[in-house]
């Protein structure tokens, strides 16, 4: 069943996210990135950051929390979701200690070959309400069925 | 400003993705979609097998970018299209992903536009993989 097109334009409540030292370390290790600015305060300061910074795609963690509330609202299970594209635009890198808020907007729904294509925007701000990152994604939602073929 | 020319390949590297990497990335990112760790679920939804998280492939291509630029703060824009699924076999070798970065524009404001070619078995798994970044300082770095 197609997703209700009246959901377009829906803005979901801002989701808080605090960037923690150990999560940044864990993420950098998971992507195999040994850049010291992800784990070592001194190295980060030498690169003129206030503290340890996160790899660019780390911001997907708070962005996913925005996806979660949207998926729940629209009744979509992740096993039906295919990530089609992802865009990020940064004002600055994420820094350990950042208390972020991510606002998620459903910008568009299109139907293509029986699937729904959602365009989702996530605006990430810091505690001072300054812009940190804007993300935009297209997600393809497969129809509900028992797809053995 | 860095002496960069359009068409110049500024970095290239091979990365490997194994099932272990997928488990680690799932935990680190919080993306527990079972198509990234459960063959049974992946096949039930019509996929050839367990797939790498698109965001993990994007992160690896991002590594090439930040290693070249020298700092994650140098990345101003980064976008990809996940054009082909990366199937990760259940063995010790995993799958090899080739990434290379080519300059497409040197802008007046000092930013450099880069195209990333991201391939498995000579086929692009990401298309329209592009970034806008501050180039590395030309202070004798590699």
Interface residues (C-beta under 8 A of the other chain):
Chain A: X23 X26 X27 X29 X30 X31 X32 X33 X35 X37 X38 X47 X49 X53 X54 X55 X56 X57 X60 X61 X64 X78 X79 X80 X81 X82 X83 X84 X85 X86 X87 X88 X89 X90 X92 X93 X142 X146 X147 X148 X149
Chain B: X15 X21 X24 X25 X27 X28 X29 X30 X31 X33 X34 X35 X41 X44 X45 X46 X54 X55 X56 X58 X59 X60 X62 X63 X65 X66 X67 X70 X71 X72 X73 X75 X76 X77 X78 X79 X80 X81 X82 X128
